[in-house]
Amino acid sequence: MPMSPTDANVPPCASDPARTGDRVIGPAHVIAAIPLLGVVVGQFQDRFELMLGPLSLAQAYHVAALAVVATIGLARLHRFPAAWRPVLPAVLCVAGSVVLSGACLLAEGRLSMETAVAAGQIAYWLVLWLTVLVVCTSARECRVILGGIVVTGMYMAASVVYLYVSKGQDGSIYEGFVGNAGGFHTAKGLTGILAIAGLAAVWLFRERSRLLGISILFLCLAGMLLTYQRAGQVGLALAVVWLAVWYGRRRRSAGWALYPVVILAMALLVMLATVGTEDLEKRWDDIWEGDKAGSGRVGFWKTAFEHYTQMDVLSQISGIGYTDMADAMERKHGARIHTHSDVLDFLLMFGAVGLAAFLVMHVVLLRMIWLSGSSAFGIAIALYLVMASQSALTGQALCTTAMSCYLPAITCVCLHPQDIAHTSARHVGYTARAA
């Protein structure tokens, strides 16, 4: 595990007053507002199906948000932390694989608007990730962005609970039992945000306002359980098990890690007493139904892999884009959908090159977590487990709102100046060499 260096080794960004400034509103506040605005716009989009020319309202919003974020990032690119420079080539690898796939499809006359939009969705969270890295140069900025993610989770959880109570079966996204998506047509990106927000709140308020952090976690877990989205449940279960282990190893310094374990148990007891487990059991009934397991996900994954093996060599290397992937899924399953797994989405859309770049990005992200401080390491792994579960089991790369919470939350936790003082000796050595 990471060792603790002396305060003299703390990077300048942790305590340099000239960098923190006295501004009340800054780029961090703009970034903090993006997830919440994205959620509200998404609710309006799913409710009214609004269009602005060829783009939906949600797509138009994300184009505008991308322009704002890119402007902020470019203006501060010179502040890119030396210790996290491996993130830059990793992001460029992913972006390069997307561009390569698009260039090959364009040369063949197969580049569609659908594929271009999918590429833009990936570019959105890549640019946002880099911008968060250059903006978070102080404790205040890290807290502001984490606070924005927490507020987003609170709003989404309140939406789920309110609509669950007020609409019942009429607002359900499932047949046969009640499960609400908070105004969205699906909960596949919702539960990950709720889990991330709740866990981040407990960690963020671990020293002050502990009751507030615990209350936010309970609200987020209540909303999450009422969606009955299983990938989120798996991710949360993994995160809670990890935090229980972390608490067992670091009781004196990680007392906060016990809260999610206790609150989850309490939320389940409240759910058992008020809602019962019948709907939860129905939701998991198909797990042993072969290709139909996971609402057909096993079948989707088989179709995706079989289609990949039948592609020509060039397509296997560079990918076939979103349109051809959706066409293949529609021929087999009757709906224009993605594969419901980021691994297979990248493999089909951007080929072996894209999948390799995507895996490299995860390695770099895990390296960032490993080099974080001891307190940050525990929560960062928990957040990563939620993201990885959602990514593998339901696919999140094309869900811009979810990705705009996952990567910034993990990054802010790893860069949090309170924990930079506990950065590992490896991080210090790397920073010295980079300088």
N, C-alpha and C positions, 0 to 999 in steps of 0.2 A: 504494500500500500504506500501511497505518497508520504514522504517525510516532510517535516516542517522546517523551512529555512528561517533565518532571522529577518527582522523587519527591514534591515538594510537592503535585502534582496527584493523588496517589493517593487514591481515595475512602476515607472513614473505615473502611469495612468491611474493608479490606485489612490494617489494622494496629492497630485499636483493641483493646487488651487487655481492656477492659471487655466487649467483645462476644464475644471468643473464649472467655473463661472457662477454668476449670481442671477442668471436669467430665470424668469418664472416659466416661460414657455419656450420650448426649443424643439429640435428635430426628434428627440425622444418622445415628446408628447404626440407629435404627428404619427410616428410609428405605432405608439400605444393605441391610438384611436382607430387604426386600420382594421384590426380584427372585428371590433364591435360594429363599425360601419358596414363591414362586409357581411356580417350576420344579419343586420337590419335590412340591407339591400337584398340579400338572399331570400329573406322572408317575403318581402314585397314581390320579388321575382316569382317565387313559387306560388304565391297567392294570386297575382294578377297577370303573370306571363307578359310583362312589359317589354317592348322592343324599342331600340333606338337605331333605326336603319337596319343594317345587317346583323347588328349585335343586340344581345339581350341587355337589359338594364344591369344585371350582375357583371356581364362581360365588359360593358362600357365602364362601369365603376372600377374594375380591376385594371383596365387599360390606363385610366386616369391615375389610379393609385401607383401603378408601376412607374409612370412618368415622374411622379412626385418622389417616390423612393429612390429611383435611379438618380435623380438630380441631387438629392441629399447625399447619396453614396459617393457620387463622383466628386462632389465638393469636398468631401472629407477622406477621400481615398488615401491621401498622404499620411493619414493617421492610422493606417492599418497596423494592428499590433504585430510586432516582430515575431512573437512566440506562436502566433496563429497563422503565419503565412502559408503553411501547407494547405489551409482551407482554400486559398485562392486557386492553385492549380487543380484541386479536386473539383471545384465549381466549374473551372474552365473545361475540364474533361467532360463533365456532364453536358455543358452547353455545346461543346464541340461535337459530341455524339449526336445531339439533336440537330445541329446544323448539317452534319454529314448526311444524316438520314434525309433531311429536307432537300439537300442538294441532289442526292441520288433520285429522289422521287420527282423533283422538278425536271431533271434531265430526261426522265422517262415519261413526263407529262402526266404524272399521277399525284401531284401535290394538290390537296384539296383544302378548302376552308376549314373543315373539321380538324385536319391534321395541323394546320397552322395555329388554330386556337389552342389545341392541346400543347403544342410547343410553347405558346405564349404563357400558358398556365404554369409550366415548369420554370420558364424564365422568371416569372413573377416571384416565386419563393426563393429562387437562387439569388436574385438581386436583393431581395429583402434580407436574406441571411447575411450577405456581405455588408449590407448597410448597417445592420445591427452591430456587427463586429466593429465598425469604425465609429459608430455613434456612442456605444457604451464605454465611455472613458472615465466614468465616475460611478460611485455607489448610487447617487441620485438617479442617473439615467437608467441604470439597470433596474432600479425599483420602479421607475415610471413605466417602463415597458412591461415588466412583470405584472404591475398593477393593472395595466390595460388588458392583459390576457385574463387576469382574475375577474375583472369587471365583465368581460365578455362571457366568461363561464357562468357568472352569477345571472346575467341577463338570460342566457340560454336555458339555464336550469329553471329560473322563474317562469319562462315561457312554457317549458315542458309541463311543470307542475300545474300551472294555471289552466292550460288547455286540456290536460288529463282530467282535471276535476270538473271543468265547465262543459266539456264536450263529450267526454266518455267515448263510447263506440263510434259516434259520428266523426270524431277527430282522430280515430285510430288509423295507423298505417298498416295494420295487419287485419286479416280476416279471422274471425273466431275468438279473438280476445282483444283487450284494449292495450294499446301501446302508442305513445305520442312522440312526435318528432319536433315539437316546439315550433310549428308553423312551416317546417320544411317537408318536402315530399319523401325524404328518407333521413334516417338517423345515422348513416354510415360514417359521416364525418363529425357528427355532433358529439358522440360519447367520448371520443378521444380528447376533444377540447374540454369537456366537463371534467374528465379525470386529470388532465394537465392543470387546469385552473384550480381545482380543489387541492391537489398535492402542492402546487406552487404556493397557494395561500398559507397552508400550514407551515411551510418552510420560511416564507417571507415574513410571517408574523410570529416566528418562533421565540423571539426575545421580547417583543412588545406586542400587546393585544393578542395574546394567545387564544383567548375566547373568540375573538373575531375570526381568526384563521380557522378554528375548529368549526365555527358556525357556517362559514363559507364552504368548507369541505363537506359538511353534512348536507347543505343545500345542493351542491353539485352532485353528490352521490345519489341523493333522492331523485334528482332529475335524470341522472344516468340510468338508474335502475328502472325507471318508468318508461324508458325507451325500449327496453328489452333487446338492445343491440349487443350481439354476442361477442364480436371481436373486441369491443370496448370492455366487456366484462372480463374477458380473458386477460387483456392488458392490465386492467386494474388488479386482478387477482395476482398476476405476476409481480406487479409493483408492490403490493401489500406484503406478499411473502418476502420479497427482497428487503423491504423496510423492517420487517420483523427480524430478519437475520442481521441486518445492519444495527438495529437497536441492541440485539444480543451481544454484538461485538463492541459497540461503542456507547454503552449506557450513559456514561457521564457527559459525553459531548453530543449525543444524538437522542436526547429524550423526546424531541419532537417527532421522531420516527415512529413512536408508539401510537401517536394520535390517529393516523389513518387506519391502523389495525383495529383500534377500539371503535372509531366512528363507523367503519364499514360494518362491524358486528352490530352496532346499534341501529344503523340504517336497515340492515336485513331484518332485525327483530321488529322494527316499526313496520316495515313492509309486510312481514309475516302476519302481524296483528291487524293491519288495516286492509291490505290488498289480498293477502294469501299467496300461495306459491303455485296455484293452478295455471295461471298464465305463463309463469316462468317455465314450468314443466312443459307446456305446449310449445313454447319457443324452442326448446331443446329436443323436442320429440324426433326430429328428422336426422339427428346426428348419426344414426346407424343405417340410413337408407341409401347407401351406396352413392351413386352419382347425384342423387337429390340432396345429399347431406349439406348442411349449411346453406339452405335456400338455393340449392343447385350449384354451390361453389365448386364442389369436387368435379362435377361435370364441366363447369367452365374451365377449370384448370386442365383437365384432360384434353378438352378441345383445343385450348391454346397451345399446349405442348405438341399435340399431334399436328396442328397446322404449322408450327415452326419446323418440324422435321420434314414437312413436305415442301417447304420453301426452297427456292434456288439459293446457291451459295452466296451471291451478292446480297440478297435479301436477308439471309441469315446473319450476315456481317453488319449490314447497315440498317435493317429494319424495313417495315412496310407502312409505317405511319398509322394514325388512329383510324382513318376511314377503312382501310383494308382489314384491320383488326376487327372493327365493329361489323363489317360485312361478314367475316368468317364466323363471328359469334351469332349473328342473326340467322345465317343459313342453318346453324345447328340448333339454336335455342329460341329462335323466333323473336329476338329483341336486339336492338343495336346497343350493346353494352360493352364495357371493358372486361378484362379477365377477373376483376376483383382481387388482384394481387399485384403489387408494384413490381415484384420480380418478373412476373410474366408480362405485365404491361410494357416494361422497358425492353424485355427480350423481343417482343413482337414489334413494338413501335420503332425501336432504335437499334435492334439487333444485338449481337454479342458485344459489340463495342459499347453500346449504351448500357447494357447490364453491367459490364465490367466497370464502367465509369460510376454507375450508381453504387456499386459495392465499395469502390474506392472512397466515395463520399462518406459512406457509413463508417469505414475504417478511420477516416480522418476525424469524424465526429466522435467516435469512441476514444480516439487519442486525445481529443480536447477534454473529454470527460476524465480520462486517466490523469491528465496533468492538472486537473482542478484541485481545489483545496479539499481537506478531509470532510468537512461538513457538506460542501457542494457535491462531492463524489456520491454520497448516499442518495440525495434527491435527484441528481442528474441521471443516475442509472435508473431510478424509478420512472422518471419522465421518458427516458429512452425506451424502456420496456413497453410503455403505453404506445409510443409512436411506432415501434417495431412490430408490435402485435397488430395494430391497425393497418400498417403498411403491408404486412404479409398476408393477413386474413381477409382484408376487404379492399385494400388499395386506396392510397391517400394522395399520391403524387399529382393527380388531376383535381384534387379538392383544395383549391387555393386558400380558403378560409382556415381549414385545419392545419395546413402546412405553415401558414402565417402565424400559428400559435406554437406548434411543436418546436421548430428550429430556433426561433427567438427565445422561447422559454428556456431551453437547454443552454443556449449560448449565454443568456443573462445570468443564469445560475453559475455557469463556469467562470464568467468574468467578474462576478460580484466581488468588489474590493474587500469586503469583510473576510473573504476566504482566500484572497490572493496572498495574504500574509502567511497562509498555510500551504502555499503551493509546493509541489514536490521539488526535490533537489534536481531532478531531471529537467523540469521546467526552467529553473534558474540557470542551469548550465546551458540549455538551449537559447535562452534569452541573451546570455552573455556572449555566446558565439555569434548570434544574429546581430547584436549591437556592434 
